[in-house]
Amino acid sequence: MTAHLLKDMVGRVYKTKGGTDCTIISYTNSKDLVVRFNDDFGYIKRANLNQLRKGSVRNPFDRTVFGIGFLGVGKYNPTESKKATVAYEHWRSMIIRCYSEDLQAANPTYKGCSVCEEWHNFQNFAEWFYSQDFNDCGYQLDKDILVEGNKLYSPNTCRLVPKAINCLLHSNVNSRGNYPQGVSPYNNTGMFRAILKEGEVTRALGVYDTQEEAYNSYRVAKEARVKSVALMWKDKIDEKVFDSLMSWTLD
């Protein structure tokens, strides 16, 4: 296309498959155009006319992950050698847990959870992730050890923790029925047993006349177990996580 025709195209708007239209703001030739995306970010990038016609010009601020997350602009790439980075995997999984109805149907504990607006931008999450100690240890992203019952993923509430600790405080509400945590009926005797799971091992704590007695036995054992695990991992977890575990109590 000749230069004078390209000049006439300045100001034209093209639709993109990502959802945000873009406007041509300058040109050199058909293979070197500059466009601005028509959203609050107004990101500017180079493109060619063929990309515009196909709608394939990508806006890094399009919310491509469940309508919430976007890649943003910065030094952190979502992939390396065509493989998702660890930070991206954590970020995407976090958003899916909070906004996927299908996942929440299978895991109701995530209902009501959300991601802070700052972390909608992958660049911000990745900056936080790589600043954390133990980010290369295969740890999991935890949101409620520091703040019990927390439903918001954010820099102030989240830490990276080993799987052994992340699973430690799970209450298994859906599987325990109408009985308190750690308590179940004992062989149709009208009595109740208390058990404590320690990793893959289940430890019997005793049989009691009432649910309250069985639960109290479980509570004491569970609090001791949490502190024991915290001490085992003391030098391999965030200091605030350690302090929170050492002061943890079961209501």
Backbone hydrogen bonds in HBPLUS format (Angstrom, degrees):
<---DONOR---> <-ACCEPTOR-->    atom                        ^
c    i                          cat <-CA-CA->   ^        H-A-AA   ^      H-
h    n   atom  resd res      DA  || num        DHA   H-A  angle D-A-AA Bond
n    s   type  num  typ     dist DA aas  dist angle  dist       angle   num
A0006-LEU N   A0002-THR O   3.11 MM   4  6.43 154.3  2.18 149.7 157.4     1
A0007-LYS N   A0003-ALA O   2.90 MM   4  6.16 151.6  1.98 148.9 157.1     2
A0008-ASP N   A0004-HIS O   3.26 MM   4  6.48 145.2  2.39 132.7 140.4     3
A0009-MET N   A0006-LEU O   2.85 MM   3  5.03 143.6  1.98 102.5 114.3     4
A0010-VAL N   A0007-LYS O   3.25 MM   3  5.65 160.7  2.29 109.9 115.2     5
A0012-ARG N   A0009-MET O   2.86 MM   3  5.45 160.8  1.90 144.7 145.3     6
A0011-GLY N   A0024-ILE O   2.77 MM  13  5.25 154.2  1.84 138.6 147.4     7
A0024-ILE N   A0012-ARG O   3.04 MM  12  5.74 159.7  2.08 160.6 164.1     8
A0014-TYR N   A0022-CYS O   2.80 MM   8  5.45 163.0  1.83 162.2 167.9     9
A0022-CYS N   A0014-TYR O   2.93 MM   8  5.45 161.5  1.96 155.3 160.8    10
A0019-GLY N   A0016-THR O   3.31 MM   3  5.72 156.5  2.37 106.7 112.8    11
A0017-LYS N   A0055-GLY O   2.85 MM  38  5.38 165.3  1.87 147.6 142.6    12
A0038-ASN N   A0021-ASP O   2.82 MM  17  5.66 177.5  1.82 158.4 158.4    13
A0023-THR N   A0036-ARG O   2.80 MM  13  5.28 160.0  1.84 146.7 150.9    14
A0036-ARG N   A0023-THR O   2.85 MM  13  5.28 154.5  1.91 145.0 152.1    15
A0025-ILE N   A0034-VAL O   2.80 MM   9  5.75 170.5  1.81 154.5 157.8    16
A0026-SER N   A0034-VAL O   3.40 MM   8  5.20 150.6  2.49 138.3 135.9    17
A0034-VAL N   A0026-SER O   2.97 MM   8  5.20 168.6  1.98 141.9 139.1    18
A0028-THR N   A0032-ASP O   2.84 MM   4  5.39 133.7  2.05 156.4 171.0    19
A0032-ASP N   A0029-ASN O   2.94 MM   3  5.16 164.0  1.97 112.9 117.8    20
A0049-LEU N   A0030-SER O   2.82 MM  19  5.34 173.9  1.82 166.3 167.0    21
A0033-LEU N   A0047-ALA O   2.81 MM  14  5.24 173.0  1.81 165.7 163.8    22
A0047-ALA N   A0033-LEU O   2.82 MM  14  5.24 152.9  1.89 145.3 150.1    23
A0035-VAL N   A0045-LYS O   2.93 MM  10  5.69 169.9  1.94 169.4 168.9    24
A0045-LYS N   A0035-VAL O   3.05 MM  10  5.69 153.8  2.12 152.5 160.8    25
A0037-PHE N   A0043-TYR O   2.96 MM   6  5.52 162.5  1.99 153.3 157.7    26
A0051-GLN N   A0048-ASN O   3.11 MM   3  5.47 119.2  2.50 105.2 118.8    27
A0052-LEU N   A0048-ASN O   3.17 MM   4  6.54 156.8  2.23 151.5 158.3    28
A0053-ARG N   A0049-LEU O   2.99 MM   4  6.25 160.7  2.03 151.5 156.0    29
A0054-LYS N   A0050-ASN O   3.09 MM   4  6.32 146.1  2.21 144.4 153.3    30
A0055-GLY N   A0051-GLN O   2.96 MM   4  6.03 118.8  2.34 138.2 153.8    31
A0056-SER N   A0051-GLN O   3.00 MM   5  5.18 148.1  2.11 151.4 151.4    32
A0055-GLY N   A0052-LEU O   3.10 MM   3  5.02 143.2  2.24  96.1 107.2    33
A0062-ASP N   A0059-ASN O   3.05 MM   3  5.52 170.2  2.06 121.7 122.3    34
A0072-GLY N   A0060-PRO O   2.79 MM  12  4.96 156.2  1.84 149.6 141.8    35
A0064-THR N   A0062-ASP O   2.98 MM   2  5.65 122.2  2.32 110.7  94.4    36
A0065-VAL N   A0069-GLY O   3.15 MM   4  4.74 163.8  2.18 139.9 139.4    37
A0068-ILE N   A0065-VAL O   2.94 MM   3  5.70 166.9  1.96 124.2 128.5    38
A0069-GLY N   A0065-VAL O   3.03 MM   4  4.74 160.1  2.07 139.6 137.7    39
A0070-PHE N   A0120-HIS O   2.92 MM  50  6.25 160.3  1.96 158.1 159.8    40
A0122-PHE N   A0070-PHE O   2.89 MM  52  6.15 170.4  1.90 164.4 167.6    41
A0085-THR N   A0078-PRO O   2.88 MM   7  5.66 162.5  1.91 135.3 137.7    42
A0080-GLU N   A0083-LYS O   2.77 MM   3  5.26 156.1  1.82 147.7 152.2    43
A0083-LYS N   A0080-GLU O   3.00 MM   3  5.26 155.9  2.05 109.3 117.1    44
A0089-GLU N   A0085-THR O   2.98 MM   4  6.27 159.2  2.03 152.2 157.9    45
A0090-HIS N   A0086-VAL O   3.03 MM   4  6.29 162.6  2.06 152.6 156.4    46
A0091-TRP N   A0087-ALA O   2.94 MM   4  6.12 162.4  1.97 149.2 154.7    47
A0092-ARG N   A0088-TYR O   2.82 MM   4  5.95 175.5  1.82 158.8 159.9    48
A0093-SER N   A0089-GLU O   3.00 MM   4  5.98 163.6  2.02 145.2 150.5    49
A0094-MET N   A0090-HIS O   2.94 MM   4  6.03 153.3  2.01 145.2 152.7    50
A0095-ILE N   A0091-TRP O   3.14 MM   4  6.44 159.4  2.18 150.3 154.8    51
A0096-ILE N   A0092-ARG O   2.95 MM   4  6.20 160.3  1.99 153.0 158.9    52
A0097-ARG N   A0093-SER O   2.93 MM   4  6.14 160.6  1.97 150.3 155.0    53
A0098-CYS N   A0094-MET O   3.25 MM   4  6.48 147.2  2.36 141.5 149.6    54
A0099-TYR N   A0095-ILE O   2.94 MM   4  6.03 144.2  2.07 151.1 160.8    55
A0100-SER N   A0096-ILE O   2.91 MM   4  5.10 142.9  2.05 146.9 144.4    56
A0104-GLN N   A0100-SER O   3.06 MM   4  6.28 160.9  2.10 147.7 153.3    57
A0105-ALA N   A0101-GLU O   2.93 MM   4  6.05 138.2  2.10 141.2 151.7    58
A0106-ALA N   A0103-LEU O   3.10 MM   3  5.27 127.5  2.38  98.5 111.6    59
A0107-ASN N   A0103-LEU O   2.79 MM   4  5.99 135.9  1.99 141.4 155.8    60
A0110-TYR N   A0107-ASN O   3.13 MM   3  6.21 176.1  2.13 134.2 135.5    61
A0111-LYS N   A0108-PRO O   2.98 MM   3  5.39 166.4  2.00 116.3 120.8    62
A0113-CYS N   A0110-TYR O   3.10 MM   3  5.49 158.0  2.15 133.1 133.0    63
A0114-SER N   A0151-LYS O   2.97 MM  37  6.43 152.1  2.05 160.0 164.1    64
A0153-TYR N   A0114-SER O   2.88 MM  39  6.28 167.7  1.90 158.0 161.5    65
A0116-CYS N   A0153-TYR O   2.94 MM  37  6.01 169.4  1.95 167.1 165.5    66
A0119-TRP N   A0116-CYS O   2.99 MM   3  5.56 132.9  2.22 113.8 125.1    67
A0120-HIS N   A0117-GLU O   3.03 MM   3  5.21 161.7  2.06 107.5 113.2    68
A0124-ASN N   A0121-ASN O   3.07 MM   3  5.59 127.3  2.36 111.9 123.6    69
A0125-PHE N   A0121-ASN O   3.31 MM   4  6.71 160.0  2.35 151.8 157.5    70
A0126-ALA N   A0122-PHE O   2.84 MM   4  6.00 170.5  1.85 161.4 163.8    71
A0127-GLU N   A0123-GLN O   3.01 MM   4  6.13 154.0  2.07 142.1 149.0    72
A0128-TRP N   A0124-ASN O   3.15 MM   4  6.40 160.2  2.19 145.4 149.8    73
A0129-PHE N   A0125-PHE O   2.77 MM   4  6.02 167.2  1.79 157.5 161.7    74
A0130-TYR N   A0126-ALA O   2.97 MM   4  6.06 174.3  1.97 155.6 155.6    75
A0131-SER N   A0128-TRP O   3.05 MM   3  5.17 143.2  2.19 102.4 113.7    76
A0132-GLN N   A0129-PHE O   3.14 MM   3  5.49 158.7  2.18 108.5 115.1    77
A0137-CYS N   A0134-PHE O   3.23 MM   3  5.25 156.8  2.28 115.0 112.8    78
A0140-GLN N   A0161-VAL O   2.66 MM  21  5.34 158.7  1.70 162.1 155.1    79
A0161-VAL N   A0140-GLN O   2.84 MM  21  5.34 161.1  1.88 152.7 157.5    80
A0142-ASP N   A0159-ARG O   2.90 MM  17  5.50 176.1  1.90 171.5 172.4    81
A0159-ARG N   A0142-ASP O   3.04 MM  17  5.50 149.3  2.14 146.7 156.1    82
A0150-ASN N   A0147-VAL O   3.02 MM   3  5.45 152.4  2.10 141.3 139.2    83
A0157-THR N   A0154-SER O   3.25 MM   3  5.39 140.0  2.42 101.5 112.0    84
A0158-CYS N   A0154-SER O   3.06 MM   4  5.89 143.2  2.20 157.6 163.3    85
A0165-ILE N   A0162-PRO O   2.99 MM   3  5.53 135.6  2.20 112.4 123.4    86
A0166-ASN N   A0162-PRO O   2.98 MM   4  6.26 162.4  2.01 154.0 159.9    87
A0167-CYS N   A0163-LYS O   2.97 MM   4  6.04 153.7  2.04 155.5 158.9    88
A0168-LEU N   A0165-ILE O   3.03 MM   3  4.86 140.5  2.19  96.1 108.2    89
A0170-HIS N   A0167-CYS O   3.36 MM   3  5.54 165.1  2.39 108.1 112.4    90
A0175-SER N   A0172-ASN O   3.16 MM   3  5.61 145.9  2.28 110.1 119.2    91
A0183-VAL N   A0180-PRO O   3.07 MM   3  5.46 150.9  2.15 142.1 138.6    92
A0195-ILE N   A0182-GLY O   3.02 MM  13  5.36 156.1  2.08 142.6 150.3    93
A0184-SER N   A0193-ARG O   3.17 MM   9  5.62 151.9  2.26 150.4 156.6    94
A0193-ARG N   A0184-SER O   2.91 MM   9  5.62 161.6  1.94 170.6 172.8    95
A0186-TYR N   A0191-MET O   2.93 MM   5  5.44 149.0  2.02 143.9 137.3    96
A0189-THR N   A0186-TYR O   2.99 MM   3  5.94 153.3  2.06 133.9 139.2    97
A0192-PHE N   A0208-TYR O   2.82 MM  16  5.19 168.0  1.83 155.2 159.1    98
A0208-TYR N   A0192-PHE O   2.60 MM  16  5.19 165.7  1.62 155.8 160.6    99
A0194-ALA N   A0206-GLY O   2.95 MM  12  5.68 155.8  2.01 161.8 166.5   100
A0205-LEU N   A0194-ALA O   2.75 MM  11  5.19 162.6  1.78 157.9 153.8   101
A0196-LEU N   A0203-ARG O   2.85 MM   7  5.14 157.7  1.90 145.5 153.1   102
A0203-ARG N   A0196-LEU O   2.73 MM   7  5.14 179.0  1.73 151.4 151.7   103
A0198-GLU N   A0201-VAL O   2.63 MM   3  5.12 168.9  1.64 165.4 168.7   104
A0201-VAL N   A0198-GLU O   3.17 MM   3  5.12 162.4  2.20 119.1 118.4   105
A0214-ALA N   A0210-THR O   3.17 MM   4  6.44 162.5  2.20 146.6 151.4   106
A0215-TYR N   A0211-GLN O   2.78 MM   4  5.97 160.9  1.81 153.8 159.6   107
A0216-ASN N   A0212-GLU O   2.94 MM   4  6.10 155.3  2.00 144.8 151.3   108
A0217-SER N   A0213-GLU O   3.09 MM   4  6.35 154.5  2.16 145.2 151.4   109
A0218-TYR N   A0214-ALA O   2.99 MM   4  6.31 158.0  2.03 147.8 154.1   110
A0219-ARG N   A0215-TYR O   2.73 MM   4  5.98 161.2  1.77 154.4 159.8   111
A0220-VAL N   A0216-ASN O   3.08 MM   4  6.25 166.7  2.10 149.2 151.2   112
A0221-ALA N   A0217-SER O   3.14 MM   4  6.33 163.6  2.17 146.8 151.5   113
A0222-LYS N   A0218-TYR O   2.74 MM   4  5.90 158.4  1.79 157.8 164.4   114
A0223-GLU N   A0219-ARG O   3.01 MM   4  6.15 167.8  2.02 153.7 156.2   115
A0224-ALA N   A0220-VAL O   3.17 MM   4  6.32 155.5  2.23 142.1 148.9   116
A0225-ARG N   A0221-ALA O   2.88 MM   4  6.07 149.4  1.98 143.1 152.2   117
A0226-VAL N   A0222-LYS O   2.94 MM   4  6.20 160.4  1.98 155.5 159.3   118
A0227-LYS N   A0223-GLU O   3.23 MM   4  6.43 163.1  2.26 144.1 148.0   119
A0228-SER N   A0224-ALA O   2.93 MM   4  6.12 150.5  2.02 144.1 153.0   120
A0229-VAL N   A0225-ARG O   2.94 MM   4  6.21 162.4  1.97 156.4 159.6   121
A0230-ALA N   A0226-VAL O   2.98 MM   4  6.16 157.9  2.03 147.0 153.7   122
A0231-LEU N   A0227-LYS O   3.02 MM   4  6.22 156.0  2.08 145.7 151.1   123
A0232-MET N   A0228-SER O   3.11 MM   4  6.41 147.4  2.22 142.1 151.0   124
A0233-TRP N   A0229-VAL O   3.13 MM   4  6.41 142.3  2.28 146.5 155.9   125
A0233-TRP N   A0230-ALA O   3.19 MM   3  5.25 127.7  2.48  95.8 108.8   126
A0234-LYS N   A0231-LEU O   3.39 MM   3  4.90 164.5  2.42  95.9 100.2   127
A0236-LYS N   A0233-TRP O   2.74 MM   3  5.19 163.3  1.77 127.8 133.1   128
A0241-VAL N   A0238-ASP O   3.05 MM   3  5.21 121.9  2.41  99.9 114.7   129
A0242-PHE N   A0238-ASP O   3.02 MM   4  6.40 159.2  2.07 155.5 161.3   130
A0243-ASP N   A0239-GLU O   2.96 MM   4  6.25 166.4  1.98 153.1 156.2   131
A0244-SER N   A0240-LYS O   2.99 MM   4  6.07 155.4  2.05 140.9 147.7   132
A0245-LEU N   A0241-VAL O   2.98 MM   4  6.21 158.6  2.03 151.9 157.2   133
A0246-MET N   A0242-PHE O   2.97 MM   4  6.20 157.9  2.02 153.7 159.9   134
A0247-SER N   A0243-ASP O   3.20 MM   4  6.37 131.4  2.45 138.8 149.8   135
A0248-TRP N   A0245-LEU O   3.19 MM   3  4.97 161.7  2.22 100.3 105.6   136
